[in-house]
Amino acid sequence: MSGKVDNQDKLSAFDGHGSAMTPDPRSKILAIDPGVNGAFAVLGKQGEFVDMGELPRFAKALSAVELAAIFTMHRPALTVIEKVASRPGQGVASVFTFGCAYGVCIGVACGSDVPVSFVTPTRWKTHFRLTGQPKDSARELAIRLYPNTAKMLGLKKHHGRADALLLARFALDTETGAKFV
């Protein structure tokens, strides 16, 4: 495998040979809120909004081919994937479906030779002071930070897009030393 996955809860990246490297803060960051109904967001050089949308699906599964095309189009310096786990009460079939989609996200990122980091929801939500807040708070914050995304985040069902956007912003903030205010 050409890219290594950092399975620690931190934002360090690897160059594929085991040595730590820091992505160029002027390069794009692609963040993924995983799952069949997940989303992605891309931020650019200075944290500017570049792109956002639902993860591509084919039938009832995540489309690895179309996700790879997103990586090819944006050529990120770093990919950040939300580190998630199953929750009590979830059915076996839904956990399996989610796990398959999560694996596709990881596989496509690693296959694209892009450093991958995982961040728990608690970590990025704490950064933005969203812990314990209603789910819609993330969407509202994303709109405040990136007003030009208001139409793309206009519905409550767009919370995955907002999560991906904030996850990318978290990576940018922590990698460049900037502090969220």
KAWO-V182281 format. One record per backbone hydrogen bond with DSSP energy under -1.0 kcal/mol. CO is the residue of the C=O (numbers start at 1). NH is the residue of the N-H. Records with the same first field share a line. If there is no record, write none. Layout:
CO=NH + NH
//
This chain:
8=10
13=21
19=15
24=27
28=77 + 78
29=43
30=80
31=41
32=82
33=39
35=38
38=55
39=33
40=53
41=31
42=50 + 51
43=29
44=47
48=44
51=42
53=40
56=63
58=61
61=58
63=67
64=68
65=69
66=70
67=71
68=72
69=73
70=74
71=75
78=30
79=117
80=32
81=119
87=90
91=95
92=96
93=97
94=98
95=99
96=100
97=101
98=102
99=103
100=104
101=105
102=106
103=107
104=108
105=109
106=110
107=111
108=112
109=114
110=113
115=79
116=6
117=81
119=83
120=124
121=125
122=126
123=127
124=128
125=130
126=129
130=133
134=137
135=138
136=140
137=141
138=142
139=143
140=144
141=145
142=146
146=149
147=150
149=153
155=158
156=159
158=162
159=163
160=164
161=165
162=166
163=167
164=168
165=169
166=170
167=171
168=172
169=173
170=174
171=175
172=176
//
